[in-house]
Amino acid sequence: MRVFTLVFLALVSSGAFALSEETKRPNILFISVDDLRPELGCYGAPLVKSPHIDKLAARGTLFTRAYCNIPVCGASRASLMTGIRPTRSRFVSYDTRLDRDTPEAVTLSQHFKENGYQALSYGKVQHFPDDRAETWSEIPWRPDYPVYDGEQKDWRNYLSLENRTIASTQKDGRALPWEKIDVPDEAYFDGGIAKKAADFLTDSRSQERPFFLAVGFFKPHLPFNAPSKYWDLYDPSQFSLPKNYHPPFEAPKIAIHNFGELRQYYGVPRKGPLNEEMALKLVHGYHACVSYTDALIGTVLDALKKGGHDDNTIIVLWGDHGWNLGEHSLWCKHSNFRSSLRVPLLVITPGMPEGKRCDALVELVDVFPSLVELTNTKPPKTLQGDSFRAQLLDSEAPGKREIFSQWKSGATVKTNRHIFTQYLGRKGNILGEMLYDHHEDIEENTNLVEEQPEIANELRERLPRGKQLAEMPE
């Protein structure tokens, strides 16, 4: 049966024959996780408790070298949802809106809606739920701000008395960058999101026609709020700061930011390094939130199976960008280092090989065209990525020669061995450059731009191709 299925899918993809109208197209379960770095059990991180994601990885293909095209949530999501690359003037920040930057682009949800799918958004999928809301079958759903002890909370979702007291004294409503409290999973936003998705998957509505169900989890985004039981999975003494808790040797100053996202939280110094106690507490809190989200993903996957959809659903699990836990002296994202750009990406496709690891270079902008090809639908003309369906069929299939990322003034090109970033001023003047050899220095500790000028020049000459790929058709 497996051989027949693979041959069938290969014929469909090659155009040898098309799916008949009577053939049921596969469902799509599209799981996004905010700020999730590829530090999971299935990615070789034994300390992290992520059993449900690890089990999911065993059912499909894990991409070891997937990269975002811009390391900030709103812009990265906009790029993925349109299949269009960011530039210095398009998709640039967390508050990116599709209806402002690319109002005419066909979105991923719109594509499947127009191809007969129920297109549903639960949780944080796009940054603003009202952004191109008409492209979904229903208005995108997010849980209401919770009411706890008679008081309504905000998006930071604080529940503890300590944090609520602190927040009430702060102009921006922020308190500590973490929270450990003995509450059920459903007490926080993400628990409600998992329940909403599970209810749909086990309801008769999910049987009516194929669905494109996008489920977006907030955690492990700051603040690191999670039920106590997930903090208790870890022994705090196990955590340590990264070996490269310092800027890379010879890195340009422009590459090192002040991690302003974290600085806004109560107790975090406005400048300078964090003390070790705070730094380790943040590492612990991040891990707790990853395990919390993993458990909720397990809830959704259980419902998928219970609803009878397991054998006919493509599952995509992805993170919108990386996250720094002290690497290069940095926290949060917002940089051109690998720790901010590399993302987890798992794809499970019925009938295709299971338990595979693929080392080919892929970008998040490739997800849209891949789903188009896997469902045998007609691609929108504006897609700028490439399908990785060949890598799903054969994890050893050659991938891209290079991929591109953008952050503010920094443009990055990543090849099989090297990664090069050039920072340009508005007038085209070079503000700084970085070159790292990932075969010899995967943690990017020594900038080689001066030591290896020939390689730096070769990659410098490739950067314009990234701009060409991002050009929109007239």
DADA-V371784 format. One record per residue. SS is DSSP state (H for helix, E for strand, L for the rest). PSI is psi in degrees with one decimal (NA if undefined). OMEGA is omega in whole degrees, -180 to 180 (NA if undefined). Layout:
SS;PSI;OMEGA / SS;PSI;OMEGA
//
This chain:
L;-40.5;-179 / H;-44.5;-180 / H;-42.3;180 / H;-43.6;-178 / H;-43.3;-180 / H;-42.0;179 / H;-42.0;179 / H;-48.1;-179 / H;-37.2;179 / H;-40.4;179 / H;-41.4;178 / H;-47.0;-177 / H;-35.9;-178 / H;-10.8;-179 / L;7.8;179 / L;-34.3;170 / L;160.3;-178 / L;155.0;175 / L;135.1;177 / L;160.9;-180 / L;-25.8;-178 / L;-19.8;-178 / L;124.4;-178 / L;123.3;177 / L;153.4;-179 / L;147.9;169 / E;165.9;175 / E;121.0;172 / E;115.4;-168 / E;101.2;-172 / E;116.6;176 / E;143.8;-179 / E;121.4;-176 / L;130.7;175 / L;21.7;-179 / L;114.0;175 / L;157.7;-179 / L;57.4;175 / L;84.8;-176 / L;164.6;179 / H;-44.7;-178 / H;-16.2;176 / H;10.4;175 / L;22.5;178 / L;93.0;-172 / L;-22.5;-178 / L;-28.9;-174 / L;131.2;178 / L;99.0;-179 / L;57.0;-172 / H;-34.0;-177 / H;-40.9;176 / H;-38.9;179 / H;-41.8;179 / H;-37.8;178 / H;-41.6;-180 / H;-32.3;-179 / L;-11.2;-178 / L;-4.7;-176 / L;-137.7;-178 / E;130.2;175 / E;122.1;178 / E;117.1;-176 / E;-19.7;-177 / E;59.6;174 / E;138.5;-177 / E;144.6;172 / L;162.3;178 / L;-13.1;173 / L;130.9;-172 / L;61.7;172 / L;143.5;-165 / H;-58.5;-174 / H;-44.1;-179 / H;-41.1;180 / H;-42.0;180 / H;-39.8;178 / H;-41.3;179 / H;-47.2;180 / H;-43.2;-174 / H;-15.4;176 / H;-15.3;-175 / L;24.1;-178 / L;139.5;-177 / L;150.3;174 / L;156.5;171 / L;-175.2;179 / L;-11.5;180 / L;2.7;-180 / L;129.6;-177 / L;75.3;-172 / L;-14.7;-174 / L;178.2;-178 / L;-29.1;-176 / L;25.3;175 / L;140.1;175 / L;133.2;177 / H;-38.3;-178 / H;-9.9;176 / H;-45.5;-174 / H;-39.7;-178 / L;65.0;-174 / L;-25.2;-177 / L;-5.5;-176 / L;143.3;173 / L;123.2;180 / L;165.1;179 / H;-43.6;179 / H;-42.6;180 / H;-41.6;-180 / H;-47.9;-177 / H;-31.6;174 / H;-44.1;-179 / H;-11.6;177 / L;23.1;171 / L;9.3;-179 / L;151.4;163 / E;116.4;-178 / E;109.9;-172 / E;140.6;-180 / E;117.0;177 / E;119.9;179 / E;-155.8;-178 / L;99.0;178 / L;-63.2;166 / L;160.6;-174 / L;-40.4;179 / L;123.2;-177 / L;-21.7;180 / L;3.6;-179 / L;113.1;-177 / L;42.1;-177 / H;-25.7;-179 / H;-12.6;-180 / H;-4.0;177 / L;158.4;178 / L;-27.5;176 / L;160.1;177 / L;128.4;179 / L;135.5;-174 / E;135.6;169 / L;150.1;179 / L;147.7;175 / L;151.6;173 / L;132.9;-172 / L;153.3;171 / E;122.2;-178 / E;124.7;-175 / L;40.3;176 / L;4.2;-177 / E;131.8;-179 / E;136.0;-178 / L;178.3;175 / L;-165.4;-173 / L;-19.1;-179 / L;-17.3;167 / L;34.7;176 / L;137.9;178 / L;-25.6;-176 / L;149.9;178 / H;-39.4;-180 / H;-50.4;-177 / H;-36.4;179 / H;-34.2;178 / H;-44.9;178 / H;-46.5;-177 / H;-34.5;-179 / L;-16.0;-179 / L;-4.2;-176 / L;139.2;-178 / L;-36.6;-177 / L;1.6;178 / L;7.2;180 / L;150.0;176 / L;-139.3;-179 / L;155.0;179 / L;16.4;178 / E;164.4;175 / E;130.2;175 / E;118.0;-177 / E;144.9;-176 / L;87.4;179 / L;160.0;176 / L;163.7;-179 / H;-35.5;-174 / H;-8.1;-177 / H;-30.8;179 / L;163.1;-179 / H;-50.7;-172 / H;-32.0;176 / H;-39.7;177 / H;-34.6;178 / H;-44.5;179 / H;-40.8;-180 / H;-42.2;179 / H;-45.4;180 / H;-42.9;-179 / H;-39.4;179 / H;-41.5;179 / H;-45.2;-175 / H;-25.4;180 / L;6.8;180 / L;157.9;-179 / L;-22.7;179 / H;-33.2;-177 / H;-10.6;-180 / H;-10.2;-172 / H;-43.8;178 / L;165.8;-178 / L;148.3;180 / E;146.9;166 / E;98.8;-175 / E;110.5;178 / E;122.4;-178 / E;116.0;-176 / E;117.5;179 / E;139.0;-179 / L;-42.5;-176 / L;146.0;19 / L;39.2;173 / L;148.5;173 / L;150.1;-8 / L;152.7;-176 / E;75.5;-179 / E;123.6;180 / E;150.1;176 / E;148.7;-174 / H;-37.1;-173 / H;-25.1;180 / H;-31.1;171 / H;-38.2;-175 / L;-8.6;175 / L;-17.4;-173 / L;141.3;172 / L;114.9;-177 / H;-28.3;-178 / H;-12.8;180 / H;-21.0;-174 / L;146.5;175 / L;160.9;177 / L;151.8;-179 / L;152.9;180 / L;-30.0;180 / L;50.7;177 / L;55.8;-178 / L;157.8;178 / L;150.2;176 / L;150.2;178 / E;127.7;178 / L;19.8;176 / L;142.5;177 / L;147.6;-178 / H;-33.1;-177 / H;-18.9;-179 / H;-17.0;-176 / L;117.4;-179 / L;174.0;-175 / L;14.1;-177 / L;61.9;-177 / H;-26.6;179 / H;-42.7;180 / H;-33.1;-176 / H;-20.5;-177 / L;-12.6;-175 / L;151.0;-176 / L;132.5;177 / L;-10.9;179 / L;127.4;-179 / L;148.6;-177 / L;-22.5;177 / L;166.9;179 / L;173.4;-178 / L;157.7;174 / L;149.9;173 / L;159.9;-173 / H;-36.8;-180 / H;-45.9;179 / H;-42.5;-179 / H;-44.2;-179 / H;-31.8;177 / H;-36.9;176 / H;-41.8;177 / H;-43.6;178 / H;-46.7;-179 / H;-38.6;177 / H;-46.8;180 / H;-40.2;178 / H;-41.6;-180 / H;-35.5;176 / H;-43.9;-180 / H;-34.9;175 / H;-49.2;179 / H;-38.6;178 / H;-43.0;179 / H;-38.8;-180 / H;-35.3;174 / H;-37.1;175 / H;-39.0;177 / H;-44.5;-180 / H;-42.9;-179 / H;-36.6;175 / H;-41.0;179 / H;-36.4;177 / H;-43.2;179 / H;-43.4;-180 / H;-35.2;179 / L;-2.9;177 / L;23.5;-175 / L;-2.7;-172 / H;-39.1;-173 / H;-4.3;-178 / H;37.8;-179 / E;126.0;170 / E;130.6;178 / E;128.2;175 / E;122.2;175 / E;126.0;-175 / E;152.6;172 / E;146.5;-174 / L;-18.2;176 / L;176.2;177 / L;-165.8;180 / L;138.3;-180 / E;131.8;174 / E;53.8;178 / L;-12.5;178 / H;134.8;-180 / H;20.4;-176 / H;11.3;-174 / L;155.8;169 / E;159.0;-180 / E;-153.3;-176 / L;-125.1;171 / L;42.8;176 / L;168.7;180 / L;13.1;175 / L;155.6;180 / H;-36.0;-179 / H;-23.1;176 / H;-24.1;-172 / H;-30.2;-176 / E;139.3;-175 / E;156.4;170 / E;141.0;176 / E;115.9;177 / E;135.3;179 / E;122.9;180 / E;119.2;-177 / L;122.0;-179 / L;133.0;176 / L;-6.7;-180 / L;166.6;-176 / L;147.5;-178 / L;155.0;174 / L;34.8;-178 / E;148.1;173 / E;127.8;-177 / E;125.2;-178 / L;3.5;179 / L;148.5;176 / L;127.8;175 / E;158.0;179 / E;156.6;178 / L;-25.7;178 / L;-12.0;179 / H;-12.8;-175 / H;-46.2;-178 / H;-56.6;-180 / H;-27.3;178 / H;-44.1;179 / H;-33.9;176 / H;-46.9;-179 / H;-37.6;-179 / H;-24.8;179 / L;4.9;177 / L;44.2;176 / L;164.3;-176 / L;125.2;-176 / L;143.6;171 / L;152.4;-176 / L;-19.3;-173 / L;-1.4;-177 / L;134.0;-177 / L;-2.0;178 / L;-171.7;-180 / L;142.8;178 / L;139.4;174 / L;26.5;179 / H;-35.7;180 / H;-36.0;180 / H;-26.4;176 / H;-35.5;178 / H;-34.9;-179 / L;103.4;-175 / L;-13.7;178 / L;-2.1;-179 / L;139.2;-179 / L;144.7;-179 / L;-151.1;-177 / L;152.1;176 / L;-30.1;-178 / E;155.9;174 / E;162.8;-173 / E;143.0;174 / E;159.8;-177 / E;134.5;169 / E;110.8;-179 / L;-118.8;-177 / L;-3.0;-176 / E;124.8;174 / E;131.5;-174 / E;137.2;170 / E;132.0;180 / E;126.2;175 / E;-175.6;-179 / L;-33.4;-176 / L;-36.4;-171 / E;163.0;171 / E;131.5;-175 / E;134.6;178 / E;136.2;176 / E;129.8;178 / E;124.3;-177 / E;140.3;171 / L;170.6;-178 / L;-25.4;-180 / L;8.0;178 / L;4.6;179 / L;141.1;-178 / E;122.6;-180 / E;-16.8;-179 / E;160.1;179 / E;152.8;177 / E;141.7;175 / E;128.4;178 / E;144.7;178 / E;106.8;-176 / L;-12.6;174 / L;-31.7;-177 / L;-21.8;-171 / L;68.5;-175 / L;-25.2;-180 / L;-0.9;175 / L;57.6;-177 / L;-19.2;-177 / E;116.0;179 / L;122.0;-174 / L;11.9;-172 / L;-32.0;179 / L;-31.6;-177 / L;-29.4;-177 / L;68.3;-175 / H;-30.5;-179 / H;-44.0;178 / H;-41.5;179 / H;-41.7;-179 / H;-39.6;178 / H;-45.7;-178 / H;-32.1;176 / H;-38.0;-179 / H;-15.8;178 / H;-19.8;-176 / H;-38.9;178 / H;-26.7;178 / H;-35.2;177 / H;-40.2;178 / H;-38.1;179 / H;-41.6;180 / H;-26.7;-177 / L;-4.6;-179 / L;134.6;179 / L;142.4;177 / L;146.2;-180 / L;NA;NA
//
